Each structure stands twice: as structure tokens, then as C-alpha cells.
């Protein structure tokens, strides 16, 4: 008996010693970096401790994201305060009154049962106050540092308003310019999108989420949203699993590998199952394969929209499907709030499932350090519109602007007398673009502002009062100004509201009477420089022959006017390259450079144009290849395209060997010479083609690029390294591997040209 008591005594003592050691060790490491094992262990211990104290109602409360479509205004309702006090809400979006942010957080921390803090969220997409070019424009920079800096500044400014969670970056591969949300996308290429996705996450989250000037990033929309049928927002997606894995998944993989804190599910269904209730995508792919350990959030009302999809019977069924699929937090709709408790009581959703959801949410709150530091630091002003922020925004415009055409008219000399015409020449709100809830027109510098500041020789006449304006009453004044000028600068495109969510267009020509006005201006005989501000590629085949130069400025943001002035007058070179193929017309869409060959691929010389077909021709398969009779098969401008104020010549491509094994690297070299009179920067691009695969492969795939500064007359050698890892793809058996065979490669300025070599991969 005494021996048994002694064993029990020593056992209890040992357990106590171990507990004290672990507790002390966790405490001592609470201030260490989030990525260290000890810190992560401490977080998991804290999560389990909290979870053990929480009631079922409090756990469900953590899954509820509440807010309005733009901002919470008016007095804070008492019932809202009570819900926070009871622990029934986990996060808010669009609460922009600082006093409300402080009060709601105070109630959560000081009065709720377990003091679990709230997360305040906002759509901070391409800037908070200092607005950068739209994401598609930033993608045209092909520059990770530009993307990283834009999100870093956005996080610094927005966190001063209490926003610690943003619904960005959007990583949807977009292949259809009719889709309104292409404006938010990184373009059509998974390699470029992956590089940008990593950079955005790094910028938003900094090196440590506990930094009060950082924000939790949200990789969205998982997944396939950019493939919506017909470019119609919210629409159905049908695709093979290899296509999903080879094209649409890589940007999300890159973001998650770089610790993206949250992931948002997309509105669409994929192959018959809405993503919000898709257990395969949310558990098997996202959790098990990508090892994502943050939390998932639905898009706005996308849970209850499963009823409209025809996948859920009612709101209760919605909650069951979403919870069992692994959706952690519900945005604005209340299926979880209304039904999770009864579903758990009915054993249709397990308590373990709910606990996992809550753990995922608490983990991010702990990494944000909200338990220790839930309030906005008193000295954190955000440095809104700081000179350094504005300078970065201006540089981003210069890096993003794409010169599409230049018939020796640009850059203009300082003494050029210009007529500034067009509906977007002096529209501070419109040039900010979509998803700019907090950008302020009073801080926006338009082209007219920039010309005025520079004391340039100009006359400004709108001609059209807005982009959709169909009236011609301003034409006469515009023509008069044009006749008395040396050069016409036409600033056209589309208003901000014409792109973005729910703003798809079937016709993506210049809207309103812009083409009509340009035709009238062309009759003056004066050279025309057209600057397009838009959220998507605008089809300009109906006007491009009437203008001498075209600059795609996207929606350039706060500093658009100053940056464009510098480009137009040659103070800066336009550096952008297209992150998406530019279509000839909307009927060509969807279009993307990395398409497959058909059994009858279109080739130069075989295309038969419709107007060349003889009248009464014998019925035949004219051309015998895949094309349109009226526009052929090539885009207007290819992916990666962009001109400079100088010219570059590619020569002397070489490869280190003709055959490599799976363990060897191939070195590719080429010489690039600046043959023009100005110094410049070239974007040198590397493309590969797997000629024969176990499933058919794209005709080209981007595998590398380099920004190279080259002085006038200078030649630089550019080198790329290729390994078998660069040749991998997911095959029909869902195996990600490279295959033996012959490969083509190109080094060039865009996806439609370049110097070509071939090599073999063998065991």
C-alpha cells in the first residue's frame, strides 16, 4: 500500500514538473518569431486552452463575419453590442468609424466571456488611401517588388484604421477580358501570377503578422472563378482536374507556401459543386495537399447562394454542407448562426468539425497578436499620402503602363502644343479604378493636373463628359482645340464602375461616342496619342489605324496623371508588358497564349480571310485550320508585349547541351542589344514547349523572365537555368512529374516571337 502511494506521489510530482516546464517554456518564447516551433507550440496550447472554456454558442460566434456592403454608419445598435458581448461575432467588415472599432473591440476583449478579440476587415485591394494601379495593371509591371511595395503601403495605411485583414490578393487566372473582375486579377499566366501572389502576401503580412502595421492576407477566390462561362460574373465553371491543377492552382500554392493567413472561397461551382460546399477542394486539396493552416471564409453570401445553385435545399442544409466541407467563417449570411447548434445536436455536423473551424480562426487571431495588443497603437497614423507612398505609386504607374503603338510620335518635346481631349483626362475618381472604397478624389492627380503643374503648352477640352457619353455637343470645341495644336492627347477608356465585380461586358470596344470623336479628330490631320484608362483590354481594331500612338495606362490610381506626363514627354520610359493577351474583338474570347494545339493548328500562310473568298465558291474547309474567317487566329497584341522608346535586338541564343537528365540543369543564353538612341529596360522572357506529353501540352509556357537595363548601343548576355522541375505538369493520373522527350524553348520579348532552340530530357 505504501509503495502504491509513493508511486502515485512521484507520478503526480513528475506530471507537475513537466507541466511547469512546458508552461514556463511557452511563456518564455511568447515573444519569439511566429515561425519558430516554440511560438507555434505556444499558440496551439493557447488555442486548446481557449477552446476548452468556450460554450457551443461562443464557438459558433467565431464563425460569424458581420458587416455591411460599404461601411457601418449611424449609431452602434445595442443588439450588435450585445452580440459582441455574448461572443456571438468573430469578425467585422467595413466598420470605418474609429470610435466604433475601438468600442466593439473593447467590448469583445473586456466584456465577452473569454475576451476573444475581433478582426476588422476591409477590401483593401490596390491601396487604402494611396491608390496604386489596379491589380491587372500592377501585373503589367511583371515586377514582384512593385507588387510587394504596393501591398506593404496599403497595409501600413489601412492598419491605422484598425483594419488587420484584407480580402486580397485575388489570384484568379483570367483568360476572358469580358469578365469584369479581370481588373483585379494577375492576368492569364500561372507562373507570373504565382510570383505576384507571393509578393502580395509578403507585403500585406510583413515578416511577422504580430506587427500592428501588418494585415492578414486573403488569397481569393479559391478556385476557378476566372474561368466562368462567357466571362459572366458568378457563372458556372467546368474544367478537368489537370487543367485546374496546372493553371488555376499554382498561384494559390505560392501564396499558401508563403503563409497566406486566410483563403476565400469563390462564388462559382466547379464541375457541379459550388466551392463553398466542396469538400474535395477545401479539405483534400487546400488542407491535405497544400497544408493550409489558416482559416477559410466564404465570399459575400456565397454560402446561402448554394440554394440558388440548386445544391442546397434551404439555409439549414447550407450550413451542413459548408461546415462539413471545411468552410470556417461565413461572410454576412447567417446559416451558421441560425443552424449549426441544431446540426451538431442532430449529429449532422460533428463537434470536432466545429472545433477545427474555431481553432483555425483563433490561430490567426493569435498570430495577429490581437489577444495581447487588440487596439490600434496611439502613435500609428498610417502616414496617409506620405511623399514616399506617392512616389512608389507613381513608379508603379510607369512600370505598369504599356506602350502598344508608337509611330515615331512619342515622346513629345517640351515645346509641343497639345490638345488634351477625352472623358478621362480630368476624372480623379474614375482613374482610381475598381475596389477603391477609401481613395479620395481630392488627392488624385489627373493628367490635366499634371499638365497644369508643369506649365505645359496645352488646352483642355473634354469633348465627352464621361466614357459612356453618346452626345456630340462637345465635338466642335474639341475639334477647334485640336486644329490649333501640334498633337492631340486623347484620354479615353471606361469609367471605374464599368469593370470589377458584376461588371462584365459583352462588347469591350470604347464605350459611348469615343470612337466617333476620335474619327472626327483624325480628320484634322493632327497626330493623335491615345491613352487608355480601363479595367480590362479594350478592343481598338476599329480605331487604331487613326491614331499614331497608344498607351495602356489601366486605371492608374492616385498618381496616374504625373506618371503619364513623365511618360508622354520622355522623362520616363513606359516599362509595362501585357499580362494578358489583347483580343481583336470580344468574339475571340476567351483567348490565352498558353493554349493547346488542335489537330489542325492555325499557321501563318494558311489563314483564309473572309473577304478574299470568291463569290459562289465551292463548299470546302477553307484554310483547313482553327481560326475565324474575319479576324484570323492571332491576338491583336500578344501576352508579354510592350514597346519602349528604344529598340532591342535578340541574337546568339545558345544552350549548354542538347540533352539533359532529370538531375541536370540546362543553361540558356542569349544576347540583347539596345539598337536605339535611348537607354532602356527590356523584359526578356523564356518560354518552353513540351512537344509530346501523356496529356497534350500548351504551345508555350512562361518559365522565366528578367528585367534588363541596357544602355544605348550596349549588348548584354542574359542567362536562364532550366531543370526537370521546370518541366513538370500534372497528368491524367494526377501525378506531378516531368516526362522524357523533346522540348522547344524561346527567348524573346513576348509570347509570339523569340529565338528558338530545342533539347531533350532523358533518364
Secondary structure as UniProt FT lines:
FT   HELIX           2..28
FT   TURN            29..31
FT   TURN            34..35
FT   HELIX           37..53
FT   HELIX           56..62
FT   STRAND          64..67
FT   HELIX           78..85
FT   TURN            86..87
FT   STRAND          91..93
FT   HELIX           98..111
FT   TURN            113..114
FT   STRAND          119..122
FT   HELIX           135..139
FT   TURN            140..142
FT   HELIX           144..159
FT   TURN            160..162
FT   STRAND          165..166
FT   TURN            177..178
FT   HELIX           180..184
FT   HELIX           190..205
FT   TURN            206..207
FT   TURN            209..210
FT   TURN            212..213
FT   STRAND          218..222
FT   TURN            223..224
FT   HELIX           225..227
FT   HELIX           229..231
FT   TURN            233..234
FT   HELIX           241..243
FT   HELIX           244..248
FT   HELIX           250..257
FT   TURN            258..259
FT   STRAND          262..265
FT   STRAND          269..270
FT   TURN            271..272
FT   STRAND          273..274
FT   HELIX           275..277
FT   HELIX           280..289
FT   STRAND          295..297
FT   TURN            300..304
FT   HELIX           305..309
FT   HELIX           315..325
FT   STRAND          329..331
FT   HELIX           335..345
FT   TURN            346..347
FT   HELIX           351..367
FT   TURN            368..372
FT   TURN            378..379
FT   TURN            382..385
FT   HELIX           387..400
FT   STRAND          402..406
FT   TURN            414..415
FT   STRAND          418..421
FT   TURN            423..426
FT   TURN            428..429
FT   HELIX           430..432
FT   HELIX           441..443
FT   HELIX           447..453
FT   TURN            454..455
FT   STRAND          458..461
FT   TURN            467..468
FT   TURN            473..474
FT   HELIX           475..483
FT   STRAND          487..493
FT   HELIX           496..498
FT   TURN            501..502
FT   TURN            512..513
FT   HELIX           514..522
FT   TURN            523..525
FT   STRAND          527..533
FT   TURN            541..543
FT   HELIX           544..546
FT   STRAND          549..552
FT   TURN            558..559
FT   HELIX           560..568
FT   TURN            569..570
FT   HELIX           586..588
FT   TURN            593..594
FT   TURN            599..600
FT   TURN            604..606
FT   HELIX           610..612
FT   TURN            615..616
FT   TURN            622..623
FT   TURN            629..631
FT   TURN            639..640
FT   STRAND          648..655
FT   STRAND          659..660
FT   TURN            662..663
FT   STRAND          666..674
FT   STRAND          680..690
FT   STRAND          701..710
FT   TURN            712..713
FT   STRAND          715..722
FT   HELIX           724..727
FT   STRAND          729..730
FT   TURN            732..733
FT   STRAND          736..737
FT   STRAND          741..748
FT   TURN            751..752
FT   STRAND          755..761
//
